[in-house]
Amino acid sequence: MATFTFTLQGSSDTVIGATDRLQFAGAAGFDSKVTVAAYNDTTHVKSAADADDSSGNTPRNNKYVSETTANWGDGVENLNLILDAECALKLNFSDDASVAVSDAIFYAYDGVTTTAVPTGVTFQAAEQGDSAWTNAEGSAAALTLTDQGAATSHDYFIAVSASPESVGLKSAFALRVELTYS
């Protein structure tokens, strides 16, 4: 059976469950606000009960700085230097059978219509090894992920960063991965 697992990486990883949310937050940490037009300083997993599920794992954070640079905790660096373990998000696709993965894409959308951009949020994503961020908003502007050969488990390491365009809670914002396997 094919399964996806989304994980926020850290000193110990936090699996993002079906009812959890990936929270982009400010410098004060969990539940702190990100300033309009600035990018997240911390990233967390927020449970359905509004608890910080990632509080014990020193979660990774990736902050967009420019089209080709980011800060992942040790100053501003060229994006293509980020390591697998330094990417905030690990996506795993697994299947009982050995399958190849192709045409994989990752993007943010409004949570309803995959072609619609998230409301009031600028979202950036990059796969480990990319030299530039992708403004991955809606399926038409998705981040293209690397094809992978036959295996029972496929990992994608993705740097993610978000910036509010206006004041207020952003609820029309979801992340999605799509792929073909055979």
N, C-alpha and C positions, 0 to 999 in steps of 0.2 A: 504494500500500500504506500502511495506517495504521500510524503509529509513535508511541511515547511516548519522550521524553527527559527524564530527571530530572537537574537540574544544581544543584550547590551554588555559589551566587554568591560572588564575591570580586573582588579586583583583576583577576584573570583567572579565569574560571569553570572548575569541575571537573565534568565529566560523571560521573554515578554509573552505572557499568557494571552489567551483570547479576549479576556476582559480588561487587560492592562493597557496602559497608554505610555508611549515614549514621550517624556516631558523635556522640552527645551526650556532651560531656566537661566536666571541671571547669576551674577557673581556670588550672591549670598546663598546659593544652593537651592535645594528642593523647594518648590512652590514660590520662589522669588521671581520677580518680573524681569523680562528682557526689555530694555529701552527700545522704543520705536526707532526703526532704521538701524539698530545695532544687531549683532548676532549673539547667539547663546554663549554663555560662559560655563554652563554646566549642563549635563544631560542625566536624566533619571528614568526609572521605571515607576510609574504611578499605578497603584492597584485600583480595582473597582471601589475599594473602601477608602480611597484617597491617601493611602499610606505609601511611603517611599520604600518600595521593595528592593531597591538597589543601595540602600544606605550603608550596608556593611561591605560593599565590594569596591569602593573607590572607583566609580564608573569613569570610563574614558569619555572625553569630550573633544569634539572637533569643531573649531571655530573658523568660519570663513573670514579671510582677511582681504583677499583680492582674487581675481580670476585664477591665479596660479599659486597662491600661497595660503597657508592655514596656520593656526596655532593649536597644537594638540597637547599642550602642557609644558613644553620646554622652549617657548619662544616661537617667533614667526619663522617658518621654513617653507621651502618649495614643496608643493603638494606631492610631487612624485617621489619624495623621500619618506613618506609615511609607511610604516611597517604594518603587516597584518594585525598584530596585537595592539597597535595604536589607533586603529579604526574603531569608532564607537560601536558600529553595528556589524554583527556577523549574521548572515543569512545562510541557513543550511537547508538544502533540498535533499531528501533521501527517498530511496525506494528499495523494496525487498530485492528487486531484480537489478542487475547492473545495466544502467542506462546512460546514454549521452545526453547532454543538455545543450540546447541551442536557442537562439533568438530570445535570450533572457533580457528583461528590462525591469527597471526599478524607478518609481516616481511617487510624487505626492499628488493628491487630488482632493476634491471637496468632500469625499466620503460617500458620495451618491453616484455621480456620473464620472466614469474613469477619464473622460476627455476634458472634464472641467478642472481648472486650476484651483488650488486651495484658496479659500476666501481670507484675505487680509494677511497673508503670510508669503514671504519670499523663501523658497526652499532650494538649497544647494546640496548636491551629492556628487561623490566621486568614488570609483572603485580603486582599491589599492593599486598603485602603479600609474594611475592617470596623472597627466601633467596639468590638467585644468579641471575646475569644477564644472558641473552641468547644472543649469537652472532647470531642474527636473520637475516641472509643474505640468500635470496632465499627461496622458499617455502619448500624445504627439511630441512631447519634449522630453521623453524618458531618458534616463541614463542607460546606455547599452552595456550589458555585462558580458564578460568573456565567455565564449563557448567552452564547454568542458567535455572531455572524452568519457568513455564508459566507466562507470563506477557506481557503487551503491550509495555514496554520500558525496555531495558537492557543496563546498563552502565558498561564499562570496563575502569579502571584507569591504565595507563601505563606510566612507567618511560622510557624515551628515551634519548639516547646520541650517538653522532657521532664524528668520528675522521678522518681527511683526511690522506691518505697514501702518497700523493704527493702534490706538489704545483699546484694551478689552480682551476678553477670553476668545480664543480662536478655536471654535468647535467644528467648523467645516474644513477639517484638515486630517487626512489619513494617508498612510503609506501602503504601497502595493508592489508586489513583484509578480511578473508573468514570465512563463518560459514554455518551451516545447521540449519534451523528452521522448526518446525512443530507444 
